[in-house]
Amino acid sequence: METSAIAFLCLLCIHGAAAITAGTQDGMQLWGYATPRPKVNIFWWWYRSPNRVSSVVKPWPTILWLQGGPGGSASGRGNFLEIGPLDLNMNPRNFTWLSVADIIFVDSPVGVGFSYADDPSALVKTDSQTVVDLVGVIKVLLKKLSTLKSSPLFLVGESYGGKIAAMVGVSLSRAIRNGTIINLKLGGVVIGDGWISPEDYALSYAQLLHDVSRLNDNAVGDVNKMAVTVREQVAAGQFATAQKTWTNQLDLIDSRSDSVNMDNFLLDTGMNPVLANWQSMTSSQLMCRNSQQSQSAPNNIDDVINRVIKPMLKIIPKKIVWEEATLQVYENLANDFMKPAINEVDKLLADGVNVTVYNGQLDVICPTVGVEAWVNKLKWFGLSKFLSLPRQPLHYCDSAIYCSKQIRAFVRSYKNFTFYWILQAGHMQVPVDQPYPALRMIASATLSPGN
């Protein structure tokens, strides 16, 4: 890794009483810590788009990216493995989302990535506390980032981050309406392969995997029985118990499918093209990656972030060791993990907030058929009309930049709700498996002048 390739982090540090902020001398990047409550230090990293153009009629958007897990790090995975300007080898990403929007990566909840708590008791135990912390971070960013006051904010969450994005969206929408947050426009919420309705996903696994020849036919009944139990436990409010049942369901699928990869049913467990090196894990570990990667692997993400990125950021405490996913954060949220967020999506739609859902065709953990199931449960007034509309095929052909004769996605939209079916893409892999279609999708969802 050459020095010239990583010289983008030339520092200007600003120390404040409540937070520390640093950035590049050209002002194109800022990063720092926000302290939404005592003993809590949330790391954020903002990138200004080099393509930024804006007008009153069509303002330049800002994306706030939330990673899944819960326990995944946006500053590492979302940034260097998915949508940021550089990949893990510090090479420019061809279809970075920074070309159509400013981006803020936030390591949330506290304890994830470079975020840390001064005391373990400050780690969150509920999704609601995660939301409160994030709203506090956004209030800090409104003071730190002058562009945010005129730039519509789009909350983009992947997997479990999609659930949190919906919840934060509801909180922000209400706060903006009642005047407790000013100088902020909520542009919309984008939910990617989102963990919105665990019971609908559990009920989808057996049929999906059998239909694609990955689950033994004599295992379908057993997998479905466990799914019914998950549904009953969720209905009874026994969320921690439901999580254990769901975990057992994944382990059963693993044993009866010869270890299908729940991120992508075309692959086996341990095969993940997003990561620099494939790691072995059981199906029950897939939502939260407790990274145990080989130290000898080239460009291992944990190694690159800790050895290269962390020292250059300058403000990260020495005791903090970056991990792609933090198991403790995942375990702390056991009582909320299986709670659905369908009502939150309904509230967003009722408030007039633009909601975009996208899902990878090859996703198993949050399968498209399960997403369609929870969409059908929405109480939104426009649902019947939305469902009656045909899907539009998307080829994406822009001459020399990118041209596909094949259909890469389908889209359906009505009023303030849009759904993208992304073909040949897995869970938390849409920007990687289909980078150009994903870029065009987010440009459209954010109404970017760069589209």
N, C-alpha and C positions, 0 to 999 in steps of 0.2 A: 504494500500500500504506500504509494508515493506521497511525500509531504505536500506536493502541489495539489493533489487530489483532495486533501482535507484542510486546505488553508482557508476554507470558507468561514472558519470559526475564529476570526480575529476579534479579540475581546475588548469590550468597553463595559466595565462593571460599575454598578450603582448600588450602594449599600443604603438601605433605609431602616427605620426602626422596626417596621412590621414585616418587611420582606427584603429579599435581595434580588436584584434584576441585573442581567447582563445581556450583551448582544454584540452584533457585528458593527464595525465602525461605519459601514455604509447604511445602517439602519434597516436593512432588509430582514434581519432576524432579531428577536428578543426572546429571552427565556428567564425564568425566575421561579420563586416560590410565593404562593399566596397562603395566608394563614386565616382561613374562614372561621376558625375557633381555636381556643387555646390548645397547644401541644400538637396541632395538626399543620403539616407543611405539604401543600399540594404543588407539585411541579407542573409547569406549563411551558410550552415552546411555540412561539408565534413566527410564522413565515409570511412576509409580504410578497405577493406575486410580482414577478418581473414584467408581467403582461398587463399590470393593473391600469385599467381605464375606467372612468366612472362618470356618470351624469345624474342629474336629478331624476330623469326619466328612467334610466337603467343603471342603478348603483352597483358597484362591484361587491360581490358577496364574500362573506367570511364563513368558513367551515370550522366548527368545533368538533373534533373527532374523538369519539369515546370507544375504547377497545372492549372486547368481550371478556368472558371468564366466568364469573367475576374474578378478577385478579390479573388480567392481561394488561400489558403496558402499551399505551398509545405512542409514547415518545420513541420506543424501540420498534415494536412490530408494525404498528400502523405507519410510522414514519419511514423506516428503512426497508421494510418487507412489502409494503403495499402501495402507498400513495404519495410519499414524500418526494422531494427533488432528487435525492440520491438513493441508490440501492446499497446493499450491505457491503459491496466492494468499493463504495464511494464513487461509483460511476453515475452519470446523469440518467435519470429514469425517463424513458421516451414519452410516456403518457402520464406524467405526474399530474395530480389534481391541482397542483399549484399553478398550472397554466391557465386555469379558469376561475380561481378563487384564492383569497388569502386563507391560510390554514392555522388553526391552533390545536396542538396535541396536548391533551391533559391526562396525566397519570392519575386515574381515579378508579376505585376509592383510595383513601390514604393507606399507605403500605404497599402500593403497587409501583413498580418501576423505580423512579427516583423520588417519589413521594414517600414521606415517612412521618411517623408519630413519635413525639418525645417520650411517650409512655404507651405501652401496649393497650392500656384501658381506653385510649382515644380511638382505636380502630373501630370502624363502623360495624354494627351488628344488624342493621336494617337498611333496606333500600332507601327509605325515607331520609335517613341521616346522610346517605350518599348524595341525595338530591339537594339537601340543605347545604352541604359542603360545596357542591358544584355551583349553586346559585351564588354562594359567597365568593367563589373564585371568579365568576363572571362579573360581579360587582367590582372586584379588584381590577379585572382586565379593562373594564370601562374607564378606569382612571389611568391605566398604564398605556393603553393603545388608543391613540387619538383617532385612528381610522374607524374604530368600531362604532362610534356614534353615528356615522353616516353609512355604515355598511350593514346590510341585513344579515343577521346571524342565523346560520343553518346548523342545527344539532344533528350530527350524523353518527349513528351508533351501530356497531357491528355485533351480532350475536347478543350476549347479555347487555352489551352497550346499547343495543337498540331498545331494550326495555327501559334502561335508565334514560335514554334520550327522550322517550315518550313522556316519562315522569317529569323530567326537568322541563320539557316543553310546556306541560300543563302548568307547572309552578311559575314559569316565566310569563306565560300568557296571562295568567291571573294577576301577577305582580305588575305587569305593564298596564293592564286595564285599570287596576285600582291606584296606580300612581306611585307605588313603592319602589319601582324601578323606572327611571326616566332615561331618555337619550339612547334607547335601545329598540331596534325593530327586530322582532322574531320573524325571520324569513320563512322558516318551515322546519319540519322534522323529517329526517330520512332514516329509515329502519332497514338495515341490511342483514338478511338471514337472521332476523331478530328473535330473541327468546321471549316471545309475547304470550304464548299459551302452551305451557309444557304438556298439559293433558292431551291436547289435540295432536301434538307431536308424538307422544307415546302411543296414541291410538293409531298412528299412521305407519309406524315402523314395519310391522309384520307384512302388511300387504305390499308396501313399496319394495321391500327387500326381496320378497318372494317374486314379485312381478319382474324384477331385474335379475332373477336367478342367483341371488346371493344368500338367500335363507332357505334352509331345508324345508320342504313342504310339511313335514311332520313336526316342525317346530312352530308353525304359524299360530296354532291354537294356544300353546303355552305363552308365547310372547304377547298375544292378544289378552290373555287372562291377566297378565301382570299389568297391562295397560288399563284394563278396566279397574283394577285395584288402585292404580295411580289416580284415576278419575274420581273414584269414591273417596279416597283420602284427601284429595284437593277440595272436593265439595264439602268435606267435613272440617276443613281448616287444619288438617293434620299435615302441614307442609313439610316438616322435617322428616316425618315418616314416609311421606310420598317421595321425597328425594332418595331415601334409602331404597324404596321399591323400584324407582326409576333406574338407580344405579345397578340394582340386581337385574333389571330388564336388559340393560346394556351389556352386562356380563354374560347373560344368557344368549343374547344375539351374537356376541363375540365367539362364544363356544360353538354355536350352531350355524355359523356362517363362515367358518374358517377365517375368522378375524377380519371381517369387512371393515374398511376405514369409514368411520361415521362422518368424516368431513367430505368424503367423496367415494361413492359406492363402486367406482371403477378401480379403486385401489384397495390394498390391504392395510391393516393397522401397522403403523410404523413408517408408512410411505407418505410423506407430505412434501409436495413440490414447492411449497412456500418457503420452507426452511432450508438453510444452507446444507444441513445434513439431516437425514431422516432419523427419527428417534423412536424407540419402541415404547409402547404404552398400551394399557388395556382400554377397552371402550369406555369404562367408567371414569377415565381420566381425561377424556377428550375435551370437555367444556373448559377445564382449567388445566393448562399445560404447566406441570411442575417440571420445568426444564432440567433435564439430567443429561445434557449433551456431552459427547466426548470432547475432552480438552485438546485432543490432537486434531480435531476436525478443522479444515481450513475455513476461515471466515464464519466460525461459529458465532451466532448472534450475541450470546452472553459475553463471549470473549471480546468481540469487537466493541460492544457498547462500554464495557468496563475498562478495556485497555486503551481504546482510542478516543471514544466520544466523551466519556466521563472526565478525563483529565483536561480536555479542551474546553469543557463547559465551565470549569474553574470553581463554580459555586456549590458543587455537590459535596456534602460531608464525606470524609474519608471512610467512615464506618458503613456507608450505604453501598451495598453490592446489588447492582441491577440484575433482575431476573426477568425472563420473558413472561413468567406468570408466578404469582405468589399464592401458594396453597393455603396459607393462614387466612388470607382475605376471603378466599372461596369458602373455607370451612366456617368462618365467622358468620356467613350469611345463610347458613343452612335453614333457618326458619323462614327466610324470604325467597329462597331460590326458586321454589315451585309456584310462587304466587303469580297469577296471570296479570297482564297489563292491557287487556282488551278494553276495559273501561277508560283507561288513559287515552288510548287511540280515539275512542268515541268522543271524549271530552275535547281533544284537539280539533277534531272535525267539526264539532258543534260550535267551537270558538272561532271557526273560520281559518284555523291554521292550516297551511299546506302540508299534507302528509304524503310522503313517497315511500313505498315499500319495494324493495328489490330482493330477489331470491335466486340462488344458484340452482340450476337443474339437478346437479349431482349431489346436492346437500342431503344428508340423512338426518343429522342431529336436529336440524330445524327444516324438515322437508317441505317442499313447495305445496304438496297436497295438504299438509297440516296447516300451513299458512293460509291457504284458501279456506280451510275449515273455520279458522277463527275470524277471517274476514267476513264470512257468511253470518257470524254471530253479532256483527256490529249493529247498533241501533240507529246509526246515522241515517238521516232522511233520504240521502241520495243512493243508498245501497242497491235498491231494486233497479234503478236506472243504470247504475254502474255495471251490475252483473248482466244486464241485457245487451250491453254494447259489445261489438266484436273486438278481438285483440288486433292490434296493428303490428305486422312484421317489421323488424328493423334489420336492414342489411349493413348500413354504415359504409358508404363508399365516398371518400373524399380524395379522389384522384391519386396523386403520388404519396399522400400521407398514409392512407389506409384504404383499402378497397376489398370488400368481401362480397362475393356473389352468393354466399350462403347466408341464411337468416341467422343472426347472432342473438336476437332477443325478440320478445313480444312486449307490447305495452298496451295498457288500457287506462283511460283517464276520464274522470267526470268531476266537475266542480273542483274541490280542493283535495281530491284523492287520486293518486296515481300508483299503478302497480306494474313493475317490470319483471318479466320472466327472463332470466339471463341463462342462455343455453351453454352447455359444456363448461359449467363453473361449479365449484364446490363451496362448502361452508367456510366463511371467512377467507375466501379465495377469489371472489368476483373481480377485484381490481388486478389480480395476478393472472387468473385464468383467461379473462377477457378484458385486457387493459384498455383498449381503445373504446369498445362499447361502454365500459364502465365510466370512462372519462366523458363521453358524450351524454351518458345518462345523468351524471352529476351536474354537468353544465346546464342541461335542460331543467333539472330539478331546482337548481339555484338561480335560474333565469340569468345566467352569467353573460355579460357583454362579450366575453371571450369565446362563446359557443360558436 
